Amino acid sequence: ERESAECEIHFLKVLVGPTLVKSYNSFIEKDKIVIFMEYAEGGTLSERIQAMKEKGQYFSNETILNWISQVVLGVMLMHSK
């Protein structure tokens, strides 16, 4: 597992793009991985979906298409590395 964690930490360092949260620093301490990342205003996508679900509201098509575009760009960037 440690080797897998080290690989992930390295991957976070080399992935830089407009749709990706930036990783500033990271290290492994005993059995924990500590990663310092850019603050993502608005919380996680999962939290936003849950909040809307609890309110009985829906996201606009424009918002959903924007998020899908960001995910696709992120995946394309990851596969280009």
mmCIF file of the N, C-alpha and C atoms, coordinates in Angstrom:
data_MODEL
# 
_entry.id   MODEL 
# 
loop_
_atom_site.group_PDB 
_atom_site.id 
_atom_site.type_symbol 
_atom_site.label_atom_id 
_atom_site.label_alt_id 
_atom_site.label_comp_id 
_atom_site.label_asym_id 
_atom_site.label_entity_id 
_atom_site.label_seq_id 
_atom_site.pdbx_PDB_ins_code 
_atom_site.Cartn_x 
_atom_site.Cartn_y 
_atom_site.Cartn_z 
_atom_site.occupancy 
_atom_site.B_iso_or_equiv 
_atom_site.pdbx_formal_charge 
_atom_site.auth_seq_id 
_atom_site.auth_comp_id 
_atom_site.auth_asym_id 
_atom_site.auth_atom_id 
_atom_site.pdbx_PDB_model_num 
ATOM 1   N N  . GLU A 1 1  ? 0.812   -1.197 0.000   1.00 0.00 ? 1  GLU A N  1 
ATOM 2   C CA . GLU A 1 1  ? 0.000   0.000  0.000   1.00 0.00 ? 1  GLU A CA 1 
ATOM 3   C C  . GLU A 1 1  ? 0.859   1.267  0.000   1.00 0.00 ? 1  GLU A C  1 
ATOM 4   N N  . ARG A 1 2  ? 2.001   1.208  0.661   1.00 0.00 ? 2  ARG A N  1 
ATOM 5   C CA . ARG A 1 2  ? 2.858   2.385  0.730   1.00 0.00 ? 2  ARG A CA 1 
ATOM 6   C C  . ARG A 1 2  ? 3.323   2.788  -0.668  1.00 0.00 ? 2  ARG A C  1 
ATOM 7   N N  . GLU A 1 3  ? 3.686   1.799  -1.475  1.00 0.00 ? 3  GLU A N  1 
ATOM 8   C CA . GLU A 1 3  ? 4.140   2.090  -2.833  1.00 0.00 ? 3  GLU A CA 1 
ATOM 9   C C  . GLU A 1 3  ? 3.022   2.747  -3.645  1.00 0.00 ? 3  GLU A C  1 
ATOM 10  N N  . SER A 1 4  ? 1.821   2.263  -3.469  1.00 0.00 ? 4  SER A N  1 
ATOM 11  C CA . SER A 1 4  ? 0.665   2.838  -4.156  1.00 0.00 ? 4  SER A CA 1 
ATOM 12  C C  . SER A 1 4  ? 0.430   4.284  -3.706  1.00 0.00 ? 4  SER A C  1 
ATOM 13  N N  . ALA A 1 5  ? 0.586   4.537  -2.402  1.00 0.00 ? 5  ALA A N  1 
ATOM 14  C CA . ALA A 1 5  ? 0.412   5.893  -1.864  1.00 0.00 ? 5  ALA A CA 1 
ATOM 15  C C  . ALA A 1 5  ? 1.472   6.831  -2.417  1.00 0.00 ? 5  ALA A C  1 
ATOM 16  N N  . GLU A 1 6  ? 2.706   6.369  -2.484  1.00 0.00 ? 6  GLU A N  1 
ATOM 17  C CA . GLU A 1 6  ? 3.787   7.198  -3.014  1.00 0.00 ? 6  GLU A CA 1 
ATOM 18  C C  . GLU A 1 6  ? 3.556   7.519  -4.491  1.00 0.00 ? 6  GLU A C  1 
ATOM 19  N N  . CYS A 1 7  ? 3.042   6.555  -5.218  1.00 0.00 ? 7  CYS A N  1 
ATOM 20  C CA . CYS A 1 7  ? 2.720   6.772  -6.638  1.00 0.00 ? 7  CYS A CA 1 
ATOM 21  C C  . CYS A 1 7  ? 1.623   7.828  -6.767  1.00 0.00 ? 7  CYS A C  1 
ATOM 22  N N  . GLU A 1 8  ? 0.613   7.747  -5.941  1.00 0.00 ? 8  GLU A N  1 
ATOM 23  C CA . GLU A 1 8  ? -0.478  8.724  -5.981  1.00 0.00 ? 8  GLU A CA 1 
ATOM 24  C C  . GLU A 1 8  ? 0.019   10.123 -5.638  1.00 0.00 ? 8  GLU A C  1 
ATOM 25  N N  . ILE A 1 9  ? 0.887   10.226 -4.647  1.00 0.00 ? 9  ILE A N  1 
ATOM 26  C CA . ILE A 1 9  ? 1.448   11.522 -4.267  1.00 0.00 ? 9  ILE A CA 1 
ATOM 27  C C  . ILE A 1 9  ? 2.225   12.112 -5.435  1.00 0.00 ? 9  ILE A C  1 
ATOM 28  N N  . HIS A 1 10 ? 3.020   11.297 -6.095  1.00 0.00 ? 10 HIS A N  1 
ATOM 29  C CA . HIS A 1 10 ? 3.776   11.775 -7.262  1.00 0.00 ? 10 HIS A CA 1 
ATOM 30  C C  . HIS A 1 10 ? 2.820   12.233 -8.362  1.00 0.00 ? 10 HIS A C  1 
ATOM 31  N N  . PHE A 1 11 ? 1.776   11.457 -8.591  1.00 0.00 ? 11 PHE A N  1 
ATOM 32  C CA . PHE A 1 11 ? 0.804   11.773 -9.632  1.00 0.00 ? 11 PHE A CA 1 
ATOM 33  C C  . PHE A 1 11 ? 0.141   13.120 -9.361  1.00 0.00 ? 11 PHE A C  1 
ATOM 34  N N  . LEU A 1 12 ? -0.195  13.392 -8.097  1.00 0.00 ? 12 LEU A N  1 
ATOM 35  C CA . LEU A 1 12 ? -0.816  14.666 -7.741  1.00 0.00 ? 12 LEU A CA 1 
ATOM 36  C C  . LEU A 1 12 ? 0.116   15.845 -8.019  1.00 0.00 ? 12 LEU A C  1 
ATOM 37  N N  . LYS A 1 13 ? 1.415   15.626 -7.848  1.00 0.00 ? 13 LYS A N  1 
ATOM 38  C CA . LYS A 1 13 ? 2.381   16.701 -8.080  1.00 0.00 ? 13 LYS A CA 1 
ATOM 39  C C  . LYS A 1 13 ? 2.498   17.072 -9.555  1.00 0.00 ? 13 LYS A C  1 
ATOM 40  N N  . VAL A 1 14 ? 2.390   16.078 -10.446 1.00 0.00 ? 14 VAL A N  1 
ATOM 41  C CA . VAL A 1 14 ? 2.587   16.348 -11.873 1.00 0.00 ? 14 VAL A CA 1 
ATOM 42  C C  . VAL A 1 14 ? 1.301   16.749 -12.584 1.00 0.00 ? 14 VAL A C  1 
ATOM 43  N N  . LEU A 1 15 ? 0.166   16.521 -11.955 1.00 0.00 ? 15 LEU A N  1 
ATOM 44  C CA . LEU A 1 15 ? -1.105  16.894 -12.578 1.00 0.00 ? 15 LEU A CA 1 
ATOM 45  C C  . LEU A 1 15 ? -1.424  18.356 -12.288 1.00 0.00 ? 15 LEU A C  1 
ATOM 46  N N  . VAL A 1 16 ? -1.322  19.162 -13.310 1.00 0.00 ? 16 VAL A N  1 
ATOM 47  C CA . VAL A 1 16 ? -1.614  20.583 -13.179 1.00 0.00 ? 16 VAL A CA 1 
ATOM 48  C C  . VAL A 1 16 ? -2.512  20.979 -14.341 1.00 0.00 ? 16 VAL A C  1 
ATOM 49  N N  . GLY A 1 17 ? -3.628  21.595 -14.035 1.00 0.00 ? 17 GLY A N  1 
ATOM 50  C CA . GLY A 1 17 ? -4.536  22.023 -15.093 1.00 0.00 ? 17 GLY A CA 1 
ATOM 51  C C  . GLY A 1 17 ? -5.633  22.904 -14.530 1.00 0.00 ? 17 GLY A C  1 
ATOM 52  N N  . PRO A 1 18 ? -6.339  23.583 -15.413 1.00 0.00 ? 18 PRO A N  1 
ATOM 53  C CA . PRO A 1 18 ? -7.354  24.548 -14.974 1.00 0.00 ? 18 PRO A CA 1 
ATOM 54  C C  . PRO A 1 18 ? -8.552  23.916 -14.272 1.00 0.00 ? 18 PRO A C  1 
ATOM 55  N N  . THR A 1 19 ? -8.786  22.636 -14.474 1.00 0.00 ? 19 THR A N  1 
ATOM 56  C CA . THR A 1 19 ? -9.946  21.994 -13.849 1.00 0.00 ? 19 THR A CA 1 
ATOM 57  C C  . THR A 1 19 ? -9.550  21.081 -12.693 1.00 0.00 ? 19 THR A C  1 
ATOM 58  N N  . LEU A 1 20 ? -8.276  21.125 -12.297 1.00 0.00 ? 20 LEU A N  1 
ATOM 59  C CA . LEU A 1 20 ? -7.801  20.248 -11.231 1.00 0.00 ? 20 LEU A CA 1 
ATOM 60  C C  . LEU A 1 20 ? -7.414  21.053 -9.993  1.00 0.00 ? 20 LEU A C  1 
ATOM 61  N N  . VAL A 1 21 ? -7.732  20.507 -8.834  1.00 0.00 ? 21 VAL A N  1 
ATOM 62  C CA . VAL A 1 21 ? -7.333  21.132 -7.578  1.00 0.00 ? 21 VAL A CA 1 
ATOM 63  C C  . VAL A 1 21 ? -5.830  20.918 -7.419  1.00 0.00 ? 21 VAL A C  1 
ATOM 64  N N  . LYS A 1 22 ? -5.110  22.010 -7.130  1.00 0.00 ? 22 LYS A N  1 
ATOM 65  C CA . LYS A 1 22 ? -3.646  21.952 -7.052  1.00 0.00 ? 22 LYS A CA 1 
ATOM 66  C C  . LYS A 1 22 ? -3.191  21.294 -5.754  1.00 0.00 ? 22 LYS A C  1 
ATOM 67  N N  . SER A 1 23 ? -2.162  20.453 -5.885  1.00 0.00 ? 23 SER A N  1 
ATOM 68  C CA . SER A 1 23 ? -1.520  19.829 -4.737  1.00 0.00 ? 23 SER A CA 1 
ATOM 69  C C  . SER A 1 23 ? -0.248  20.606 -4.437  1.00 0.00 ? 23 SER A C  1 
ATOM 70  N N  . TYR A 1 24 ? -0.135  21.149 -3.223  1.00 0.00 ? 24 TYR A N  1 
ATOM 71  C CA . TYR A 1 24 ? 1.019   21.962 -2.867  1.00 0.00 ? 24 TYR A CA 1 
ATOM 72  C C  . TYR A 1 24 ? 2.159   21.152 -2.266  1.00 0.00 ? 24 TYR A C  1 
ATOM 73  N N  . ASN A 1 25 ? 1.822   20.229 -1.403  1.00 0.00 ? 25 ASN A N  1 
ATOM 74  C CA . ASN A 1 25 ? 2.857   19.469 -0.717  1.00 0.00 ? 25 ASN A CA 1 
ATOM 75  C C  . ASN A 1 25 ? 2.225   18.203 -0.163  1.00 0.00 ? 25 ASN A C  1 
ATOM 76  N N  . SER A 1 26 ? 3.028   17.197 0.092   1.00 0.00 ? 26 SER A N  1 
ATOM 77  C CA . SER A 1 26 ? 2.515   15.965 0.679   1.00 0.00 ? 26 SER A CA 1 
ATOM 78  C C  . SER A 1 26 ? 3.654   15.178 1.301   1.00 0.00 ? 26 SER A C  1 
ATOM 79  N N  . PHE A 1 27 ? 3.295   14.336 2.233   1.00 0.00 ? 27 PHE A N  1 
ATOM 80  C CA . PHE A 1 27 ? 4.274   13.448 2.849   1.00 0.00 ? 27 PHE A CA 1 
ATOM 81  C C  . PHE A 1 27 ? 3.557   12.297 3.533   1.00 0.00 ? 27 PHE A C  1 
ATOM 82  N N  . ILE A 1 28 ? 4.325   11.263 3.806   1.00 0.00 ? 28 ILE A N  1 
ATOM 83  C CA . ILE A 1 28 ? 3.796   10.108 4.524   1.00 0.00 ? 28 ILE A CA 1 
ATOM 84  C C  . ILE A 1 28 ? 4.398   10.129 5.919   1.00 0.00 ? 28 ILE A C  1 
ATOM 85  N N  . GLU A 1 29 ? 3.528   10.045 6.920   1.00 0.00 ? 29 GLU A N  1 
ATOM 86  C CA . GLU A 1 29 ? 3.967   10.042 8.314   1.00 0.00 ? 29 GLU A CA 1 
ATOM 87  C C  . GLU A 1 29 ? 3.369   8.821  8.997   1.00 0.00 ? 29 GLU A C  1 
ATOM 88  N N  . LYS A 1 30 ? 4.238   7.901  9.362   1.00 0.00 ? 30 LYS A N  1 
ATOM 89  C CA . LYS A 1 30 ? 3.813   6.626  9.953   1.00 0.00 ? 30 LYS A CA 1 
ATOM 90  C C  . LYS A 1 30 ? 2.838   5.938  9.010   1.00 0.00 ? 30 LYS A C  1 
ATOM 91  N N  . ASP A 1 31 ? 1.585   5.805  9.389   1.00 0.00 ? 31 ASP A N  1 
ATOM 92  C CA . ASP A 1 31 ? 0.608   5.116  8.542   1.00 0.00 ? 31 ASP A CA 1 
ATOM 93  C C  . ASP A 1 31 ? -0.396  6.082  7.909   1.00 0.00 ? 31 ASP A C  1 
ATOM 94  N N  . LYS A 1 32 ? -0.031  7.370  7.838   1.00 0.00 ? 32 LYS A N  1 
ATOM 95  C CA . LYS A 1 32 ? -0.942  8.379  7.289   1.00 0.00 ? 32 LYS A CA 1 
ATOM 96  C C  . LYS A 1 32 ? -0.315  9.110  6.112   1.00 0.00 ? 32 LYS A C  1 
ATOM 97  N N  . ILE A 1 33 ? -1.154  9.469  5.165   1.00 0.00 ? 33 ILE A N  1 
ATOM 98  C CA . ILE A 1 33 ? -0.737  10.312 4.049   1.00 0.00 ? 33 ILE A CA 1 
ATOM 99  C C  . ILE A 1 33 ? -1.271  11.707 4.326   1.00 0.00 ? 33 ILE A C  1 
ATOM 100 N N  . VAL A 1 34 ? -0.400  12.699 4.277   1.00 0.00 ? 34 VAL A N  1 
ATOM 101 C CA . VAL A 1 34 ? -0.807  14.085 4.499   1.00 0.00 ? 34 VAL A CA 1 
ATOM 102 C C  . VAL A 1 34 ? -0.612  14.827 3.186   1.00 0.00 ? 34 VAL A C  1 
ATOM 103 N N  . ILE A 1 35 ? -1.685  15.420 2.667   1.00 0.00 ? 35 ILE A N  1 
ATOM 104 C CA . ILE A 1 35 ? -1.633  16.129 1.388   1.00 0.00 ? 35 ILE A CA 1 
ATOM 105 C C  . ILE A 1 35 ? -2.189  17.533 1.595   1.00 0.00 ? 35 ILE A C  1 
ATOM 106 N N  . PHE A 1 36 ? -1.398  18.533 1.224   1.00 0.00 ? 36 PHE A N  1 
ATOM 107 C CA . PHE A 1 36 ? -1.830  19.926 1.287   1.00 0.00 ? 36 PHE A CA 1 
ATOM 108 C C  . PHE A 1 36 ? -2.303  20.327 -0.099  1.00 0.00 ? 36 PHE A C  1 
ATOM 109 N N  . MET A 1 37 ? -3.592  20.666 -0.187  1.00 0.00 ? 37 MET A N  1 
ATOM 110 C CA . MET A 1 37 ? -4.176  20.973 -1.488  1.00 0.00 ? 37 MET A CA 1 
ATOM 111 C C  . MET A 1 37 ? -4.841  22.339 -1.482  1.00 0.00 ? 37 MET A C  1 
ATOM 112 N N  . GLU A 1 38 ? -5.031  22.843 -2.669  1.00 0.00 ? 38 GLU A N  1 
ATOM 113 C CA . GLU A 1 38 ? -5.726  24.107 -2.878  1.00 0.00 ? 38 GLU A CA 1 
ATOM 114 C C  . GLU A 1 38 ? -7.133  24.008 -2.296  1.00 0.00 ? 38 GLU A C  1 
ATOM 115 N N  . TYR A 1 39 ? -7.611  25.105 -1.730  1.00 0.00 ? 39 TYR A N  1 
ATOM 116 C CA . TYR A 1 39 ? -8.960  25.151 -1.190  1.00 0.00 ? 39 TYR A CA 1 
ATOM 117 C C  . TYR A 1 39 ? -9.956  25.182 -2.340  1.00 0.00 ? 39 TYR A C  1 
ATOM 118 N N  . ALA A 1 40 ? -10.914 24.286 -2.317  1.00 0.00 ? 40 ALA A N  1 
ATOM 119 C CA . ALA A 1 40 ? -11.953 24.231 -3.350  1.00 0.00 ? 40 ALA A CA 1 
ATOM 120 C C  . ALA A 1 40 ? -13.239 24.818 -2.770  1.00 0.00 ? 40 ALA A C  1 
ATOM 121 N N  . GLU A 1 41 ? -13.505 26.054 -3.106  1.00 0.00 ? 41 GLU A N  1 
ATOM 122 C CA . GLU A 1 41 ? -14.685 26.746 -2.585  1.00 0.00 ? 41 GLU A CA 1 
ATOM 123 C C  . GLU A 1 41 ? -15.954 26.020 -3.021  1.00 0.00 ? 41 GLU A C  1 
ATOM 124 N N  . GLY A 1 42 ? -16.880 25.905 -2.117  1.00 0.00 ? 42 GLY A N  1 
ATOM 125 C CA . GLY A 1 42 ? -18.154 25.279 -2.452  1.00 0.00 ? 42 GLY A CA 1 
ATOM 126 C C  . GLY A 1 42 ? -18.233 23.819 -2.038  1.00 0.00 ? 42 GLY A C  1 
ATOM 127 N N  . GLY A 1 43 ? -17.143 23.263 -1.529  1.00 0.00 ? 43 GLY A N  1 
ATOM 128 C CA . GLY A 1 43 ? -17.163 21.875 -1.083  1.00 0.00 ? 43 GLY A CA 1 
ATOM 129 C C  . GLY A 1 43 ? -17.007 20.886 -2.222  1.00 0.00 ? 43 GLY A C  1 
ATOM 130 N N  . THR A 1 44 ? -17.254 19.638 -1.901  1.00 0.00 ? 44 THR A N  1 
ATOM 131 C CA . THR A 1 44 ? -17.109 18.576 -2.902  1.00 0.00 ? 44 THR A CA 1 
ATOM 132 C C  . THR A 1 44 ? -18.370 18.472 -3.752  1.00 0.00 ? 44 THR A C  1 
ATOM 133 N N  . LEU A 1 45 ? -18.222 17.844 -4.887  1.00 0.00 ? 45 LEU A N  1 
ATOM 134 C CA . LEU A 1 45 ? -19.375 17.619 -5.760  1.00 0.00 ? 45 LEU A CA 1 
ATOM 135 C C  . LEU A 1 45 ? -20.414 16.780 -5.029  1.00 0.00 ? 45 LEU A C  1 
ATOM 136 N N  . SER A 1 46 ? -19.964 15.796 -4.295  1.00 0.00 ? 46 SER A N  1 
ATOM 137 C CA . SER A 1 46 ? -20.879 14.940 -3.546  1.00 0.00 ? 46 SER A CA 1 
ATOM 138 C C  . SER A 1 46 ? -21.690 15.748 -2.528  1.00 0.00 ? 46 SER A C  1 
ATOM 139 N N  . GLU A 1 47 ? -21.029 16.665 -1.838  1.00 0.00 ? 47 GLU A N  1 
ATOM 140 C CA . GLU A 1 47 ? -21.729 17.505 -0.857  1.00 0.00 ? 47 GLU A CA 1 
ATOM 141 C C  . GLU A 1 47 ? -22.754 18.404 -1.539  1.00 0.00 ? 47 GLU A C  1 
ATOM 142 N N  . ARG A 1 48 ? -22.392 18.937 -2.683  1.00 0.00 ? 48 ARG A N  1 
ATOM 143 C CA . ARG A 1 48 ? -23.331 19.825 -3.401  1.00 0.00 ? 48 ARG A CA 1 
ATOM 144 C C  . ARG A 1 48 ? -24.543 19.051 -3.902  1.00 0.00 ? 48 ARG A C  1 
ATOM 145 N N  . ILE A 1 49 ? -24.317 17.853 -4.393  1.00 0.00 ? 49 ILE A N  1 
ATOM 146 C CA . ILE A 1 49 ? -25.428 17.017 -4.864  1.00 0.00 ? 49 ILE A CA 1 
ATOM 147 C C  . ILE A 1 49 ? -26.339 16.672 -3.694  1.00 0.00 ? 49 ILE A C  1 
ATOM 148 N N  . GLN A 1 50 ? -25.756 16.290 -2.572  1.00 0.00 ? 50 GLN A N  1 
ATOM 149 C CA . GLN A 1 50 ? -26.541 15.931 -1.392  1.00 0.00 ? 50 GLN A CA 1 
ATOM 150 C C  . GLN A 1 50 ? -27.368 17.115 -0.896  1.00 0.00 ? 50 GLN A C  1 
ATOM 151 N N  . ALA A 1 51 ? -26.774 18.306 -0.883  1.00 0.00 ? 51 ALA A N  1 
ATOM 152 C CA . ALA A 1 51 ? -27.491 19.501 -0.419  1.00 0.00 ? 51 ALA A CA 1 
ATOM 153 C C  . ALA A 1 51 ? -28.693 19.795 -1.317  1.00 0.00 ? 51 ALA A C  1 
ATOM 154 N N  . MET A 1 52 ? -28.504 19.678 -2.614  1.00 0.00 ? 52 MET A N  1 
ATOM 155 C CA . MET A 1 52 ? -29.621 19.927 -3.540  1.00 0.00 ? 52 MET A CA 1 
ATOM 156 C C  . MET A 1 52 ? -30.702 18.858 -3.378  1.00 0.00 ? 52 MET A C  1 
ATOM 157 N N  . LYS A 1 53 ? -30.274 17.624 -3.177  1.00 0.00 ? 53 LYS A N  1 
ATOM 158 C CA . LYS A 1 53 ? -31.216 16.524 -2.995  1.00 0.00 ? 53 LYS A CA 1 
ATOM 159 C C  . LYS A 1 53 ? -32.071 16.765 -1.749  1.00 0.00 ? 53 LYS A C  1 
ATOM 160 N N  . GLU A 1 54 ? -31.430 17.206 -0.663  1.00 0.00 ? 54 GLU A N  1 
ATOM 161 C CA . GLU A 1 54 ? -32.153 17.476 0.576   1.00 0.00 ? 54 GLU A CA 1 
ATOM 162 C C  . GLU A 1 54 ? -33.151 18.614 0.421   1.00 0.00 ? 54 GLU A C  1 
ATOM 163 N N  . LYS A 1 55 ? -32.852 19.578 -0.450  1.00 0.00 ? 55 LYS A N  1 
ATOM 164 C CA . LYS A 1 55 ? -33.758 20.700 -0.699  1.00 0.00 ? 55 LYS A CA 1 
ATOM 165 C C  . LYS A 1 55 ? -34.835 20.351 -1.721  1.00 0.00 ? 55 LYS A C  1 
ATOM 166 N N  . GLY A 1 56 ? -34.682 19.193 -2.375  1.00 0.00 ? 56 GLY A N  1 
ATOM 167 C CA . GLY A 1 56 ? -35.625 18.808 -3.425  1.00 0.00 ? 56 GLY A CA 1 
ATOM 168 C C  . GLY A 1 56 ? -35.454 19.641 -4.678  1.00 0.00 ? 56 GLY A C  1 
ATOM 169 N N  . GLN A 1 57 ? -34.242 20.160 -4.884  1.00 0.00 ? 57 GLN A N  1 
ATOM 170 C CA . GLN A 1 57 ? -33.965 21.010 -6.044  1.00 0.00 ? 57 GLN A CA 1 
ATOM 171 C C  . GLN A 1 57 ? -33.078 20.274 -7.053  1.00 0.00 ? 57 GLN A C  1 
ATOM 172 N N  . TYR A 1 58 ? -32.983 20.865 -8.237  1.00 0.00 ? 58 TYR A N  1 
ATOM 173 C CA . TYR A 1 58 ? -32.185 20.278 -9.304  1.00 0.00 ? 58 TYR A CA 1 
ATOM 174 C C  . TYR A 1 58 ? -31.168 21.291 -9.816  1.00 0.00 ? 58 TYR A C  1 
ATOM 175 N N  . PHE A 1 59 ? -30.067 20.783 -10.331 1.00 0.00 ? 59 PHE A N  1 
ATOM 176 C CA . PHE A 1 59 ? -29.074 21.644 -10.966 1.00 0.00 ? 59 PHE A CA 1 
ATOM 177 C C  . PHE A 1 59 ? -29.533 21.968 -12.378 1.00 0.00 ? 59 PHE A C  1 
ATOM 178 N N  . SER A 1 60 ? -29.125 23.131 -12.872 1.00 0.00 ? 60 SER A N  1 
ATOM 179 C CA . SER A 1 60 ? -29.462 23.503 -14.245 1.00 0.00 ? 60 SER A CA 1 
ATOM 180 C C  . SER A 1 60 ? -28.639 22.654 -15.213 1.00 0.00 ? 60 SER A C  1 
ATOM 181 N N  . ASN A 1 61 ? -29.142 22.505 -16.428 1.00 0.00 ? 61 ASN A N  1 
ATOM 182 C CA . ASN A 1 61 ? -28.401 21.774 -17.455 1.00 0.00 ? 61 ASN A CA 1 
ATOM 183 C C  . ASN A 1 61 ? -27.045 22.418 -17.702 1.00 0.00 ? 61 ASN A C  1 
ATOM 184 N N  . GLU A 1 62 ? -26.997 23.745 -17.648 1.00 0.00 ? 62 GLU A N  1 
ATOM 185 C CA . GLU A 1 62 ? -25.748 24.472 -17.861 1.00 0.00 ? 62 GLU A CA 1 
ATOM 186 C C  . GLU A 1 62 ? -24.703 24.101 -16.806 1.00 0.00 ? 62 GLU A C  1 
ATOM 187 N N  . THR A 1 63 ? -25.135 24.023 -15.550 1.00 0.00 ? 63 THR A N  1 
ATOM 188 C CA . THR A 1 63 ? -24.224 23.648 -14.463 1.00 0.00 ? 63 THR A CA 1 
ATOM 189 C C  . THR A 1 63 ? -23.705 22.225 -14.656 1.00 0.00 ? 63 THR A C  1 
ATOM 190 N N  . ILE A 1 64 ? -24.598 21.312 -14.989 1.00 0.00 ? 64 ILE A N  1 
ATOM 191 C CA . ILE A 1 64 ? -24.210 19.912 -15.194 1.00 0.00 ? 64 ILE A CA 1 
ATOM 192 C C  . ILE A 1 64 ? -23.243 19.784 -16.363 1.00 0.00 ? 64 ILE A C  1 
ATOM 193 N N  . LEU A 1 65 ? -23.515 20.465 -17.463 1.00 0.00 ? 65 LEU A N  1 
ATOM 194 C CA . LEU A 1 65 ? -22.612 20.411 -18.619 1.00 0.00 ? 65 LEU A CA 1 
ATOM 195 C C  . LEU A 1 65 ? -21.247 21.008 -18.288 1.00 0.00 ? 65 LEU A C  1 
ATOM 196 N N  . ASN A 1 66 ? -21.235 22.059 -17.482 1.00 0.00 ? 66 ASN A N  1 
ATOM 197 C CA . ASN A 1 66 ? -19.976 22.663 -17.050 1.00 0.00 ? 66 ASN A CA 1 
ATOM 198 C C  . ASN A 1 66 ? -19.162 21.652 -16.246 1.00 0.00 ? 66 ASN A C  1 
ATOM 199 N N  . TRP A 1 67 ? -19.799 20.971 -15.311 1.00 0.00 ? 67 TRP A N  1 
ATOM 200 C CA . TRP A 1 67 ? -19.094 19.984 -14.489 1.00 0.00 ? 67 TRP A CA 1 
ATOM 201 C C  . TRP A 1 67 ? -18.590 18.821 -15.341 1.00 0.00 ? 67 TRP A C  1 
ATOM 202 N N  . ILE A 1 68 ? -19.416 18.346 -16.253 1.00 0.00 ? 68 ILE A N  1 
ATOM 203 C CA . ILE A 1 68 ? -18.997 17.238 -17.126 1.00 0.00 ? 68 ILE A CA 1 
ATOM 204 C C  . ILE A 1 68 ? -17.789 17.658 -17.954 1.00 0.00 ? 68 ILE A C  1 
ATOM 205 N N  . SER A 1 69 ? -17.804 18.883 -18.463 1.00 0.00 ? 69 SER A N  1 
ATOM 206 C CA . SER A 1 69 ? -16.662 19.389 -19.236 1.00 0.00 ? 69 SER A CA 1 
ATOM 207 C C  . SER A 1 69 ? -15.398 19.405 -18.393 1.00 0.00 ? 69 SER A C  1 
ATOM 208 N N  . GLN A 1 70 ? -15.515 19.840 -17.143 1.00 0.00 ? 70 GLN A N  1 
ATOM 209 C CA . GLN A 1 70 ? -14.350 19.879 -16.252 1.00 0.00 ? 70 GLN A CA 1 
ATOM 210 C C  . GLN A 1 70 ? -13.810 18.479 -15.982 1.00 0.00 ? 70 GLN A C  1 
ATOM 211 N N  . VAL A 1 71 ? -14.702 17.520 -15.779 1.00 0.00 ? 71 VAL A N  1 
ATOM 212 C CA . VAL A 1 71 ? -14.279 16.138 -15.537 1.00 0.00 ? 71 VAL A CA 1 
ATOM 213 C C  . VAL A 1 71 ? -13.577 15.573 -16.765 1.00 0.00 ? 71 VAL A C  1 
ATOM 214 N N  . VAL A 1 72 ? -14.155 15.800 -17.946 1.00 0.00 ? 72 VAL A N  1 
ATOM 215 C CA . VAL A 1 72 ? -13.560 15.289 -19.179 1.00 0.00 ? 72 VAL A CA 1 
ATOM 216 C C  . VAL A 1 72 ? -12.173 15.914 -19.400 1.00 0.00 ? 72 VAL A C  1 
ATOM 217 N N  . LEU A 1 73 ? -12.044 17.206 -19.179 1.00 0.00 ? 73 LEU A N  1 
ATOM 218 C CA . LEU A 1 73 ? -10.736 17.853 -19.329 1.00 0.00 ? 73 LEU A CA 1 
ATOM 219 C C  . LEU A 1 73 ? -9.738  17.279 -18.332 1.00 0.00 ? 73 LEU A C  1 
ATOM 220 N N  . GLY A 1 74 ? -10.149 17.038 -17.122 1.00 0.00 ? 74 GLY A N  1 
ATOM 221 C CA . GLY A 1 74 ? -9.266  16.448 -16.118 1.00 0.00 ? 74 GLY A CA 1 
ATOM 222 C C  . GLY A 1 74 ? -8.812  15.062 -16.505 1.00 0.00 ? 74 GLY A C  1 
ATOM 223 N N  . VAL A 1 75 ? -9.742  14.241 -16.992 1.00 0.00 ? 75 VAL A N  1 
ATOM 224 C CA . VAL A 1 75 ? -9.396  12.881 -17.425 1.00 0.00 ? 75 VAL A CA 1 
ATOM 225 C C  . VAL A 1 75 ? -8.445  12.921 -18.623 1.00 0.00 ? 75 VAL A C  1 
ATOM 226 N N  . MET A 1 76 ? -8.709  13.816 -19.565 1.00 0.00 ? 76 MET A N  1 
ATOM 227 C CA . MET A 1 76 ? -7.812  13.956 -20.723 1.00 0.00 ? 76 MET A CA 1 
ATOM 228 C C  . MET A 1 76 ? -6.413  14.341 -20.271 1.00 0.00 ? 76 MET A C  1 
ATOM 229 N N  . LEU A 1 77 ? -6.327  15.243 -19.326 1.00 0.00 ? 77 LEU A N  1 
ATOM 230 C CA . LEU A 1 77 ? -5.022  15.662 -18.809 1.00 0.00 ? 77 LEU A CA 1 
ATOM 231 C C  . LEU A 1 77 ? -4.304  14.498 -18.138 1.00 0.00 ? 77 LEU A C  1 
ATOM 232 N N  . MET A 1 78 ? -5.036  13.738 -17.323 1.00 0.00 ? 78 MET A N  1 
ATOM 233 C CA . MET A 1 78 ? -4.427  12.594 -16.651 1.00 0.00 ? 78 MET A CA 1 
ATOM 234 C C  . MET A 1 78 ? -3.899  11.564 -17.650 1.00 0.00 ? 78 MET A C  1 
ATOM 235 N N  . HIS A 1 79 ? -4.624  11.333 -18.714 1.00 0.00 ? 79 HIS A N  1 
ATOM 236 C CA . HIS A 1 79 ? -4.189  10.348 -19.693 1.00 0.00 ? 79 HIS A CA 1 
ATOM 237 C C  . HIS A 1 79 ? -3.063  10.856 -20.584 1.00 0.00 ? 79 HIS A C  1 
ATOM 238 N N  . SER A 1 80 ? -2.846  12.161 -20.573 1.00 0.00 ? 80 SER A N  1 
ATOM 239 C CA . SER A 1 80 ? -1.756  12.714 -21.382 1.00 0.00 ? 80 SER A CA 1 
ATOM 240 C C  . SER A 1 80 ? -0.413  12.652 -20.641 1.00 0.00 ? 80 SER A C  1 
ATOM 241 N N  . LYS A 1 81 ? -0.422  12.363 -19.357 1.00 0.00 ? 81 LYS A N  1 
ATOM 242 C CA . LYS A 1 81 ? 0.802   12.321 -18.536 1.00 0.00 ? 81 LYS A CA 1 
ATOM 243 C C  . LYS A 1 81 ? 1.428   10.954 -18.548 1.00 0.00 ? 81 LYS A C  1 
# 
